[in-house]
Amino acid sequence: MEARAYLRGLRITPRKVKIVLDLIRNKPLGTAAAILTHTPKAASAPCLKLLKSAAANAENNHGMDVSKLYVKECYVGPGPTMKRMMPRGRGSADTILKRTSQVTIVLAEKE
């Protein structure tokens, strides 16, 4: 039995979110929450909120014991990219890619 939570359209690049998710993979719920609380990265706060949401899903929807939960999977993929233009010299323009992320956290109970 496992509980999932998704975060779509996070306005941080997947590359930066992956650094934070690598810290909490296969960790117990309490340890993962403590790591995210004390990590000085921009992606830490949304990932902590998502972790708490996954824990609430596990407790309320699946009847799991919160003290036995651990982070079974956590991964990030690219979301839609916003394209913006920036003026450059001699009347030309450069494209700026504002990337978004789709984050998934899966919690399971330790046997």
N, CA, C and O atoms as a GROMACS GRO file, in nm:
protein
  444
    1MET      N    1   0.085  -0.118   0.000
    1MET     CA    2   0.000   0.000   0.000
    1MET      C    3   0.090   0.125   0.000
    1MET      O    4   0.187   0.132   0.075
    2GLU      N    5   0.057   0.220  -0.084
    2GLU     CA    6   0.136   0.342  -0.090
    2GLU      C    7   0.046   0.462  -0.113
    2GLU      O    8  -0.064   0.450  -0.168
    3ALA      N    9   0.093   0.578  -0.071
    3ALA     CA   10   0.018   0.703  -0.087
    3ALA      C   11   0.102   0.799  -0.170
    3ALA      O   12   0.223   0.809  -0.154
    4ARG      N   13   0.033   0.870  -0.262
    4ARG     CA   14   0.102   0.962  -0.352
    4ARG      C   15   0.052   1.104  -0.335
    4ARG      O   16  -0.059   1.128  -0.288
    5ALA      N   17   0.138   1.197  -0.374
    5ALA     CA   18   0.098   1.338  -0.384
    5ALA      C   19   0.174   1.398  -0.501
    5ALA      O   20   0.291   1.366  -0.525
    6TYR      N   21   0.106   1.485  -0.575
    6TYR     CA   22   0.163   1.546  -0.695
    6TYR      C   23   0.166   1.698  -0.679
    6TYR      O   24   0.078   1.756  -0.615
    7LEU      N   25   0.266   1.760  -0.738
    7LEU     CA   26   0.275   1.905  -0.744
    7LEU      C   27   0.305   1.941  -0.889
    7LEU      O   28   0.411   1.908  -0.942
    8ARG      N   29   0.210   2.007  -0.954
    8ARG     CA   30   0.225   2.040  -1.095
    8ARG      C   31   0.245   2.190  -1.113
    8ARG      O   32   0.186   2.271  -1.042
    9GLY      N   33   0.330   2.225  -1.209
    9GLY     CA   34   0.349   2.365  -1.243
    9GLY      C   35   0.433   2.444  -1.145
    9GLY      O   36   0.417   2.566  -1.134
   10LEU      N   37   0.523   2.378  -1.073
   10LEU     CA   38   0.613   2.447  -0.980
   10LEU      C   39   0.711   2.530  -1.062
   10LEU      O   40   0.777   2.477  -1.151
   11ARG      N   41   0.722   2.660  -1.032
   11ARG     CA   42   0.803   2.751  -1.114
   11ARG      C   43   0.951   2.749  -1.073
   11ARG      O   44   1.012   2.854  -1.053
   12ILE      N   45   1.007   2.628  -1.061
   12ILE     CA   46   1.149   2.608  -1.036
   12ILE      C   47   1.193   2.501  -1.135
   12ILE      O   48   1.116   2.409  -1.164
   13THR      N   49   1.313   2.510  -1.187
   13THR     CA   50   1.357   2.413  -1.288
   13THR      C   51   1.370   2.274  -1.225
   13THR      O   52   1.406   2.262  -1.108
   14PRO      N   53   1.342   2.169  -1.303
   14PRO     CA   54   1.352   2.032  -1.251
   14PRO      C   55   1.492   1.998  -1.199
   14PRO      O   56   1.506   1.920  -1.105
   15ARG      N   57   1.592   2.056  -1.260
   15ARG     CA   58   1.730   2.030  -1.220
   15ARG      C   59   1.756   2.075  -1.076
   15ARG      O   60   1.828   2.007  -1.002
   16LYS      N   61   1.698   2.188  -1.037
   16LYS     CA   62   1.717   2.239  -0.901
   16LYS      C   63   1.632   2.161  -0.800
   16LYS      O   64   1.674   2.143  -0.685
   17VAL      N   65   1.515   2.115  -0.842
   17VAL     CA   66   1.428   2.038  -0.752
   17VAL      C   67   1.488   1.900  -0.725
   17VAL      O   68   1.476   1.847  -0.615
   18LYS      N   69   1.553   1.842  -0.826
   18LYS     CA   70   1.612   1.709  -0.814
   18LYS      C   71   1.718   1.704  -0.704
   18LYS      O   72   1.731   1.604  -0.634
   19ILE      N   73   1.793   1.812  -0.688
   19ILE     CA   74   1.896   1.819  -0.584
   19ILE      C   75   1.832   1.801  -0.446
   19ILE      O   76   1.888   1.731  -0.360
   20VAL      N   77   1.717   1.864  -0.423
   20VAL     CA   78   1.649   1.856  -0.294
   20VAL      C   79   1.587   1.718  -0.274
   20VAL      O   80   1.594   1.661  -0.165
   21LEU      N   81   1.526   1.662  -0.380
   21LEU     CA   82   1.460   1.532  -0.368
   21LEU      C   83   1.560   1.419  -0.343
   21LEU      O   84   1.526   1.321  -0.276
   22ASP      N   85   1.682   1.433  -0.395
   22ASP     CA   86   1.784   1.330  -0.371
   22ASP      C   87   1.821   1.320  -0.224
   22ASP      O   88   1.868   1.215  -0.179
   23LEU      N   89   1.800   1.428  -0.147
   23LEU     CA   90   1.833   1.427  -0.005
   23LEU      C   91   1.736   1.343   0.078
   23LEU      O   92   1.774   1.290   0.182
   24ILE      N   93   1.610   1.331   0.032
   24ILE     CA   94   1.508   1.266   0.117
   24ILE      C   95   1.468   1.127   0.069
   24ILE      O   96   1.389   1.061   0.136
   25ARG      N   97   1.519   1.082  -0.043
   25ARG     CA   98   1.479   0.951  -0.096
   25ARG      C   99   1.516   0.839   0.002
   25ARG      O  100   1.628   0.835   0.052
   26ASN      N  101   1.421   0.747   0.028
   26ASN     CA  102   1.437   0.630   0.118
   26ASN      C  103   1.460   0.668   0.264
   26ASN      O  104   1.514   0.588   0.341
   27LYS      N  105   1.419   0.787   0.304
   27LYS     CA  106   1.433   0.829   0.443
   27LYS      C  107   1.297   0.817   0.513
   27LYS      O  108   1.194   0.825   0.448
   28PRO      N  109   1.296   0.797   0.648
   28PRO     CA  110   1.170   0.800   0.722
   28PRO      C  111   1.105   0.937   0.713
   28PRO      O  112   1.172   1.037   0.687
   29LEU      N  113   0.975   0.942   0.735
   29LEU     CA  114   0.898   1.066   0.718
   29LEU      C  115   0.951   1.180   0.805
   29LEU      O  116   0.970   1.291   0.757
   30GLY      N  117   0.975   1.152   0.932
   30GLY     CA  118   1.023   1.256   1.024
   30GLY      C  119   1.160   1.310   0.985
   30GLY      O  120   1.183   1.430   0.990
   31THR      N  121   1.249   1.221   0.945
   31THR     CA  122   1.383   1.262   0.902
   31THR      C  123   1.377   1.345   0.775
   31THR      O  124   1.445   1.447   0.762
   32ALA      N  125   1.293   1.301   0.680
   32ALA     CA  126   1.279   1.374   0.554
   32ALA      C  127   1.224   1.515   0.577
   32ALA      O  128   1.270   1.611   0.515
   33ALA      N  129   1.126   1.527   0.667
   33ALA     CA  130   1.069   1.658   0.698
   33ALA      C  131   1.174   1.748   0.764
   33ALA      O  132   1.179   1.868   0.735
   34ALA      N  133   1.256   1.691   0.852
   34ALA     CA  134   1.361   1.770   0.918
   34ALA      C  135   1.467   1.817   0.817
   34ALA      O  136   1.514   1.930   0.824
   35ILE      N  137   1.503   1.729   0.725
   35ILE     CA  138   1.601   1.766   0.622
   35ILE      C  139   1.548   1.881   0.536
   35ILE      O  140   1.620   1.977   0.510
   36LEU      N  141   1.421   1.871   0.493
   36LEU     CA  142   1.363   1.975   0.409
   36LEU      C  143   1.349   2.108   0.484
   36LEU      O  144   1.364   2.215   0.426
   37THR      N  145   1.320   2.100   0.614
   37THR     CA  146   1.304   2.221   0.695
   37THR      C  147   1.435   2.299   0.703
   37THR      O  148   1.434   2.422   0.701
   38HIS      N  149   1.547   2.228   0.711
   38HIS     CA  150   1.676   2.293   0.734
   38HIS      C  151   1.763   2.304   0.609
   38HIS      O  152   1.880   2.339   0.620
   39THR      N  153   1.708   2.274   0.492
   39THR     CA  154   1.785   2.287   0.368
   39THR      C  155   1.759   2.425   0.307
   39THR      O  156   1.644   2.460   0.280
   40PRO      N  157   1.864   2.505   0.285
   40PRO     CA  158   1.845   2.641   0.234
   40PRO      C  159   1.834   2.648   0.082
   40PRO      O  160   1.911   2.718   0.017
   41LYS      N  161   1.739   2.577   0.026
   41LYS     CA  162   1.715   2.581  -0.118
   41LYS      C  163   1.573   2.630  -0.142
   41LYS      O  164   1.485   2.613  -0.058
   42ALA      N  165   1.551   2.691  -0.259
   42ALA     CA  166   1.418   2.745  -0.290
   42ALA      C  167   1.315   2.633  -0.303
   42ALA      O  168   1.198   2.654  -0.272
   43ALA      N  169   1.357   2.515  -0.348
   43ALA     CA  170   1.264   2.404  -0.370
   43ALA      C  171   1.227   2.332  -0.240
   43ALA      O  172   1.138   2.248  -0.241
   44SER      N  173   1.293   2.363  -0.130
   44SER     CA  174   1.268   2.291  -0.004
   44SER      C  175   1.127   2.314   0.050
   44SER      O  176   1.061   2.220   0.094
   45ALA      N  177   1.080   2.439   0.047
   45ALA     CA  178   0.948   2.471   0.102
   45ALA      C  179   0.835   2.403   0.026
   45ALA      O  180   0.749   2.342   0.090
   46PRO      N  181   0.830   2.410  -0.108
   46PRO     CA  182   0.724   2.338  -0.179
   46PRO      C  183   0.732   2.186  -0.162
   46PRO      O  184   0.629   2.119  -0.156
   47CYS      N  185   0.854   2.132  -0.154
   47CYS     CA  186   0.869   1.987  -0.136
   47CYS      C  187   0.824   1.944   0.004
   47CYS      O  188   0.767   1.836   0.020
   48LEU      N  189   0.848   2.027   0.105
   48LEU     CA  190   0.801   1.997   0.240
   48LEU      C  191   0.649   1.997   0.245
   48LEU      O  192   0.588   1.910   0.307
   49LYS      N  193   0.588   2.095   0.179
   49LYS     CA  194   0.442   2.102   0.175
   49LYS      C  195   0.384   1.980   0.105
   49LYS      O  196   0.283   1.925   0.147
   50LEU      N  197   0.450   1.936  -0.003
   50LEU     CA  198   0.406   1.817  -0.076
   50LEU      C  199   0.423   1.690   0.008
   50LEU      O  200   0.339   1.601   0.004
   51LEU      N  201   0.533   1.683   0.085
   51LEU     CA  202   0.556   1.568   0.173
   51LEU      C  203   0.447   1.558   0.279
   51LEU      O  204   0.398   1.449   0.309
   52LYS      N  205   0.409   1.672   0.337
   52LYS     CA  206   0.302   1.674   0.437
   52LYS      C  207   0.168   1.634   0.374
   52LYS      O  208   0.087   1.567   0.438
   53SER      N  209   0.146   1.674   0.250
   53SER     CA  210   0.024   1.636   0.180
   53SER      C  211   0.019   1.485   0.156
   53SER      O  212  -0.086   1.423   0.172
   54ALA      N  213   0.133   1.427   0.117
   54ALA     CA  214   0.139   1.283   0.096
   54ALA      C  215   0.115   1.207   0.226
   54ALA      O  216   0.051   1.102   0.227
   55ALA      N  217   0.167   1.261   0.338
   55ALA     CA  218   0.145   1.198   0.468
   55ALA      C  219  -0.002   1.205   0.508
   55ALA      O  220  -0.056   1.109   0.563
   56ALA      N  221  -0.066   1.318   0.479
   56ALA     CA  222  -0.209   1.332   0.509
   56ALA      C  223  -0.291   1.237   0.423
   56ALA      O  224  -0.389   1.179   0.470
   57ASN      N  225  -0.253   1.220   0.296
   57ASN     CA  226  -0.321   1.124   0.208
   57ASN      C  227  -0.308   0.982   0.263
   57ASN      O  228  -0.404   0.904   0.262
   58ALA      N  229  -0.188   0.948   0.311
   58ALA     CA  230  -0.164   0.814   0.364
   58ALA      C  231  -0.251   0.787   0.487
   58ALA      O  232  -0.308   0.679   0.502
   59GLU      N  233  -0.260   0.887   0.574
   59GLU     CA  234  -0.334   0.870   0.699
   59GLU      C  235  -0.485   0.868   0.675
   59GLU      O  236  -0.555   0.780   0.726
   60ASN      N  237  -0.535   0.964   0.599
   60ASN     CA  238  -0.680   0.980   0.584
   60ASN      C  239  -0.742   0.890   0.477
   60ASN      O  240  -0.849   0.834   0.498
   61ASN      N  241  -0.674   0.875   0.364
   61ASN     CA  242  -0.733   0.798   0.254
   61ASN      C  243  -0.703   0.649   0.260
   61ASN      O  244  -0.783   0.567   0.217
   62HIS      N  245  -0.584   0.615   0.314
   62HIS     CA  246  -0.542   0.474   0.313
   62HIS      C  247  -0.532   0.412   0.452
   62HIS      O  248  -0.507   0.292   0.463
   63GLY      N  249  -0.551   0.491   0.557
   63GLY     CA  250  -0.547   0.438   0.694
   63GLY      C  251  -0.412   0.386   0.736
   63GLY      O  252  -0.404   0.292   0.815
   64MET      N  253  -0.304   0.446   0.687
   64MET     CA  254  -0.169   0.400   0.723
   64MET      C  255  -0.125   0.462   0.855
   64MET      O  256  -0.178   0.565   0.898
   65ASP      N  257  -0.027   0.398   0.919
   65ASP     CA  258   0.031   0.448   1.043
   65ASP      C  259   0.142   0.548   1.008
   65ASP      O  260   0.239   0.512   0.942
   66VAL      N  261   0.128   0.673   1.052
   66VAL     CA  262   0.221   0.779   1.014
   66VAL      C  263   0.362   0.753   1.067
   66VAL      O  264   0.460   0.792   1.004
   67SER      N  265   0.374   0.687   1.182
   67SER     CA  266   0.506   0.662   1.241
   67SER      C  267   0.588   0.560   1.162
   67SER      O  268   0.710   0.553   1.179
   68LYS      N  269   0.524   0.481   1.075
   68LYS     CA  270   0.595   0.380   0.997
   68LYS      C  271   0.622   0.423   0.852
   68LYS      O  272   0.678   0.345   0.775
   69LEU      N  273   0.585   0.545   0.816
   69LEU     CA  274   0.598   0.589   0.677
   69LEU      C  275   0.741   0.625   0.641
   69LEU      O  276   0.816   0.675   0.725
   70TYR      N  277   0.779   0.599   0.517
   70TYR     CA  278   0.907   0.643   0.463
   70TYR      C  279   0.887   0.685   0.318
   70TYR      O  280   0.786   0.650   0.256
   71VAL      N  281   0.982   0.759   0.264
   71VAL     CA  282   0.973   0.808   0.127
   71VAL      C  283   1.020   0.696   0.033
   71VAL      O  284   1.140   0.672   0.018
   72LYS      N  285   0.924   0.629  -0.028
   72LYS     CA  286   0.957   0.517  -0.117
   72LYS      C  287   1.012   0.568  -0.250
   72LYS      O  288   1.115   0.519  -0.297
   73GLU      N  289   0.945   0.665  -0.310
   73GLU     CA  290   0.989   0.724  -0.437
   73GLU      C  291   0.970   0.874  -0.430
   73GLU      O  292   0.878   0.922  -0.364
   74CYS      N  293   1.057   0.947  -0.496
   74CYS     CA  294   1.035   1.090  -0.519
   74CYS      C  295   1.110   1.126  -0.646
   74CYS      O  296   1.230   1.100  -0.659
   75TYR      N  297   1.038   1.186  -0.737
   75TYR     CA  298   1.100   1.222  -0.864
   75TYR      C  299   1.037   1.348  -0.920
   75TYR      O  300   0.929   1.390  -0.878
   76VAL      N  301   1.106   1.407  -1.016
   76VAL     CA  302   1.061   1.531  -1.077
   76VAL      C  303   1.077   1.518  -1.228
   76VAL      O  304   1.171   1.458  -1.278
   77GLY      N  305   0.981   1.578  -1.299
   77GLY     CA  306   0.987   1.582  -1.444
   77GLY      C  307   0.959   1.723  -1.492
   77GLY      O  308   0.914   1.808  -1.415
   78PRO      N  309   0.985   1.749  -1.620
   78PRO     CA  310   0.959   1.884  -1.671
   78PRO      C  311   0.811   1.910  -1.693
   78PRO      O  312   0.737   1.822  -1.736
   79GLY      N  313   0.769   2.030  -1.662
   79GLY     CA  314   0.634   2.075  -1.690
   79GLY      C  315   0.636   2.163  -1.814
   79GLY      O  316   0.736   2.164  -1.886
   80PRO      N  317   0.529   2.236  -1.839
   80PRO     CA  318   0.529   2.326  -1.955
   80PRO      C  319   0.632   2.438  -1.938
   80PRO      O  320   0.652   2.490  -1.828
   81THR      N  321   0.697   2.473  -2.047
   81THR     CA  322   0.798   2.578  -2.046
   81THR      C  323   0.739   2.707  -2.103
   81THR      O  324   0.683   2.708  -2.212
   82MET      N  325   0.752   2.816  -2.027
   82MET     CA  326   0.706   2.946  -2.076
   82MET      C  327   0.820   3.009  -2.155
   82MET      O  328   0.934   3.011  -2.110
   83LYS      N  329   0.788   3.061  -2.273
   83LYS     CA  330   0.890   3.122  -2.358
   83LYS      C  331   0.873   3.273  -2.357
   83LYS      O  332   0.765   3.325  -2.384
   84ARG      N  333   0.981   3.343  -2.325
   84ARG     CA  334   0.981   3.488  -2.319
   84ARG      C  335   1.093   3.540  -2.409
   84ARG      O  336   1.190   3.470  -2.435
   85MET      N  337   1.077   3.664  -2.455
   85MET     CA  338   1.178   3.724  -2.541
   85MET      C  339   1.249   3.836  -2.466
   85MET      O  340   1.189   3.910  -2.387
   86MET      N  341   1.379   3.847  -2.493
   86MET     CA  342   1.460   3.953  -2.433
   86MET      C  343   1.530   4.029  -2.545
   86MET      O  344   1.599   3.967  -2.626
   87PRO      N  345   1.514   4.161  -2.552
   87PRO     CA  346   1.578   4.236  -2.660
   87PRO      C  347   1.730   4.232  -2.651
   87PRO      O  348   1.788   4.241  -2.543
   88ARG      N  349   1.793   4.220  -2.766
   88ARG     CA  350   1.940   4.220  -2.775
   88ARG      C  351   1.982   4.329  -2.873
   88ARG      O  352   1.899   4.407  -2.921
   89GLY      N  353   2.108   4.334  -2.902
   89GLY     CA  354   2.161   4.440  -2.986
   89GLY      C  355   2.115   4.430  -3.131
   89GLY      O  356   2.082   4.322  -3.179
   90ARG      N  357   2.112   4.544  -3.199
   90ARG     CA  358   2.082   4.555  -3.341
   90ARG      C  359   1.943   4.502  -3.375
   90ARG      O  360   1.923   4.446  -3.483
   91GLY      N  361   1.848   4.521  -3.287
   91GLY     CA  362   1.709   4.486  -3.316
   91GLY      C  363   1.674   4.339  -3.310
   91GLY      O  364   1.565   4.299  -3.352
   92SER      N  365   1.764   4.257  -3.259
   92SER     CA  366   1.734   4.113  -3.251
   92SER      C  367   1.680   4.080  -3.112
   92SER      O  368   1.666   4.167  -3.027
   93ALA      N  369   1.649   3.952  -3.091
   93ALA     CA  370   1.593   3.910  -2.963
   93ALA      C  371   1.643   3.770  -2.928
   93ALA      O  372   1.671   3.689  -3.017
   94ASP      N  373   1.656   3.744  -2.798
   94ASP     CA  374   1.691   3.611  -2.748
   94ASP      C  375   1.570   3.550  -2.680
   94ASP      O  376   1.487   3.621  -2.623
   95THR      N  377   1.560   3.418  -2.685
   95THR     CA  378   1.452   3.347  -2.617
   95THR      C  379   1.497   3.310  -2.476
   95THR      O  380   1.606   3.257  -2.457
   96ILE      N  381   1.412   3.338  -2.380
   96ILE     CA  382   1.436   3.295  -2.242
   96ILE      C  383   1.335   3.186  -2.210
   96ILE      O  384   1.215   3.206  -2.230
   97LEU      N  385   1.382   3.072  -2.161
   97LEU     CA  386   1.295   2.959  -2.127
   97LEU      C  387   1.273   2.958  -1.977
   97LEU      O  388   1.366   2.937  -1.900
   98LYS      N  389   1.149   2.980  -1.934
   98LYS     CA  390   1.114   2.975  -1.792
   98LYS      C  391   1.053   2.837  -1.766
   98LYS      O  392   0.936   2.813  -1.797
   99ARG      N  393   1.133   2.749  -1.711
   99ARG     CA  394   1.094   2.609  -1.695
   99ARG      C  395   1.011   2.586  -1.570
   99ARG      O  396   1.027   2.656  -1.470
  100THR      N  397   0.922   2.487  -1.578
  100THR     CA  398   0.842   2.448  -1.462
  100THR      C  399   0.863   2.299  -1.435
  100THR      O  400   0.918   2.227  -1.519
  101SER      N  401   0.821   2.254  -1.318
  101SER     CA  402   0.844   2.116  -1.274
  101SER      C  403   0.714   2.050  -1.235
  101SER      O  404   0.617   2.115  -1.197
  102GLN      N  405   0.713   1.917  -1.244
  102GLN     CA  406   0.605   1.834  -1.192
  102GLN      C  407   0.668   1.734  -1.096
  102GLN      O  408   0.744   1.646  -1.137
  103VAL      N  409   0.637   1.748  -0.967
  103VAL     CA  410   0.700   1.668  -0.862
  103VAL      C  411   0.603   1.563  -0.811
  103VAL      O  412   0.484   1.590  -0.796
  104THR      N  413   0.655   1.443  -0.784
  104THR     CA  414   0.576   1.333  -0.728
  104THR      C  415   0.649   1.275  -0.608
  104THR      O  416   0.769   1.249  -0.614
  105ILE      N  417   0.575   1.256  -0.499
  105ILE     CA  418   0.630   1.189  -0.380
  105ILE      C  419   0.539   1.071  -0.346
  105ILE      O  420   0.417   1.085  -0.339
  106VAL      N  421   0.600   0.955  -0.325
  106VAL     CA  422   0.529   0.832  -0.290
  106VAL      C  423   0.577   0.786  -0.152
  106VAL      O  424   0.697   0.768  -0.130
  107LEU      N  425   0.482   0.768  -0.060
  107LEU     CA  426   0.513   0.718   0.074
  107LEU      C  427   0.460   0.576   0.089
  107LEU      O  428   0.356   0.541   0.033
  108ALA      N  429   0.532   0.495   0.166
  108ALA     CA  430   0.490   0.358   0.195
  108ALA      C  431   0.522   0.328   0.341
  108ALA      O  432   0.600   0.399   0.404
  109GLU      N  433   0.462   0.220   0.394
  109GLU     CA  434   0.488   0.179   0.531
  109GLU      C  435   0.605   0.080   0.536
  109GLU      O  436   0.616  -0.008   0.451
  110LYS      N  437   0.691   0.096   0.637
  110LYS     CA  438   0.798  -0.001   0.661
  110LYS      C  439   0.735  -0.129   0.712
  110LYS      O  440   0.640  -0.126   0.790
  111GLU      N  441   0.786  -0.241   0.669
  111GLU     CA  442   0.733  -0.371   0.713
  111GLU      C  443   0.779  -0.400   0.855
  111GLU      O  444   0.745  -0.504   0.911
   0.00000   0.00000   0.00000
